[in-house]
């Protein structure tokens, strides 16, 4: 699934406490909210989180979960599953026993279905990535077009009808201004960008 660089607390020193992002559903207003779930030495810590819901401002004890995706080997469709937060090693979240609506029940690889774009040729494809990969994380991934491992950017697939935000930026080679740019624009133009400040056109070095 590639080597990743996550924006969550992945780069902590050995023995430090860090966190991964889970979700919870408020028992009062039923809204879904993100929550930090803490781990140390590659294993989640026992914890019973209590939060003040950011939607209804109610103090509630919550049961965090991680929403993952998997390809059903029977119906060949992408499906979603919820994995409860438990004090287990992080790598145990890479597989799970699931029950699909088609009747299949068994152990499968799980992760996050992401649009992965190569930062060299801007070819992209939808792939099942590591379960802990977050939106706009960087990873080293094999690019079938470049025939080599490249720096890539993973994005949560956009819902149809939504207007994409300018989610990347680059320093213009001509005027040196830092400019925002849509990942979709770079993909459409095969990696070319046009600086709106000085009209420079070229292949920029982009960053999330």
N, C-alpha and C positions, 0 to 999 in steps of 0.2 A: 504493500500500500504506500510505499515511499517514506522517506525520512522527512519529518516535519519540523517546523519552527512555529510554535503556538504562541498566541498572545496571552493565554492564561499562564498561571505560574508554573511553567515547565522547567525553567532553567535554574531552579533553586539548588543550593549546595546539598551534598549528601547529608541526610539527617534533618534538614530543615522541613518545616511544615508548609505545604502548598495546597492548592485547591484545584478542582475541576468544576465546570459549570454543569449543574443539573437543573431540573425544573420542579416546581410544586404546583398543586392546584388548591387554591384557597377553598376551604370548606364553607365559607360564608358567601362569597360572591362568585365562586367557581372559576375565577380568572386564573390563567397560567402565568407564573412569574419565574424568573431565573433565581437560582440560589447557589451559593458557594458550598461545596462539599469537600472537606479537608482530608488530606492524606499525608503520609510520612513514610519514607523508605519504600516507595512503590506500593503501599497498601493503604486503603482508606481506614480512617480512624473510627472507632465506635462513637456515635454522636446522635443526639435527639434534638434536632434544630427546632427552635421556636422563633417565629418571625412576626413582624408587623406588616401585614399585606399592603403593598404599595398601591393597590387599587381601591380597597375599602377601608384601610387604616385599622383593621381588626387584628389583635394579637392572637395567633393560632399556632398550635403544634402541627408540623407538616411532615409528610412522608415523601422525600425527594425521589425523583425518578429520572432516568435518561431515556430520551426518545431516540431509537435507532431504526435503521432500515436494513432490509435483507432481500435477496432475490429468492423467491420461492422456487425450489427445484421441480415442483409439480406443475403449477400453473404458469411459471416463467414470468411472473409479475413482481414488481417491486412492492413490498409491503412494509408497514411500520409496526414496531413493538415497543413496549415500555419495560425497561429494566429497573427494578427497585434499587435504591442506594443501600449498599451493605458493606460491612467492614471486611472486604476481600481485596486481593491484589488487583491493580488496575488492568492487567492484561487478561483477567478473567472476563472482562466485558467485551472481548472480541468474538466470543461465541455464545450462543444461547439456544435453549430449547424453545421453539415457537409453535404456535398453532395458527395455520392459515385458514382463511374463509373457504378455500377450496377443499379442505379436509386433510391437508398434509399436516403432520406433526412430527417434529424431529429436530436435531441439532443442526444449526446453520452458522455461517460466518455473518456477523452483523457489523455495521459501521454507519457512516453518514454518506448519503448520496450527494455528491458535489460535482459542480462543473470545474474541471481542472484545465487551466490554460497555461501553455508553455510560454515562458517569458522571452524565448528566442524567436520562435516562428509564429506564435500566437494561434497555433492550432489548439482546439479544445475538444474535450470529450467528457461525457458524464460517467463517473466511476464511483464505486463504493470505496470510500476512504476510511482512514482510521477513525474509530469512534470518538476520539478526543479532539479531532480536527475542528477548528472553529472557522467561521466565515472570514475570508480574506487572509487566512494563514498561508505562509510560504512552506513549500516542501520540495524535496529533491525527488523527481519522478521521471521514469523513462518516457520519452516522447517518441511515438512511432513515426512521426514525420521527420524528426532530426536524427532518428536512429541512435540516440544517445540519452544519457541521463541529464536532465536540465532543471534549472530553477523554475518552479511553477507556482501559480497562485490558485488556491481553491476557493470557490464561492458557492454559497447556498443558491440553488436554482431559483431564479426569479419566477414569481407567479405571473401568469398571463394577465396583461392589462395594467401591470404596475410600471411606473416610470422609474428607471434605474437612477440611483444617485451617482454623483461623480466620486467613485470609490477608490481611485488611484491618483498618484501625483508623480511628477517628474520635474527635473531641473532642465530648462531649455538650454541646448548646446550653444545657442547664439546669444541670447540676452541674459541667460543665467537665472531667469525668474522661475520660481517654483509654480507649476501650473497643474490644475486638476484635470482629470481625464476619465471618461467612462471606459471600463474594461470592454464593454460591448462595442465601443467605437474602435478600439484597437483591434479587436477580433475582426470586425467588419472591414477594416482597412489594412489587414495583414500586418499589424504592428506599427504602421505609420501614424504619426501625430502631427498636428498643425498648431503651433503656438499662437494663441489669440492675441498675444502682446506684440510680437514682431513678425509673425507670419512664417517663421522657420518651419520647415517640414523635414522630418527625419524619423529615425528609429530611437526612441528615448529609452533611458534606463528608468523603469518605473518602480514605485514602492507603494505598498498599501498605506 
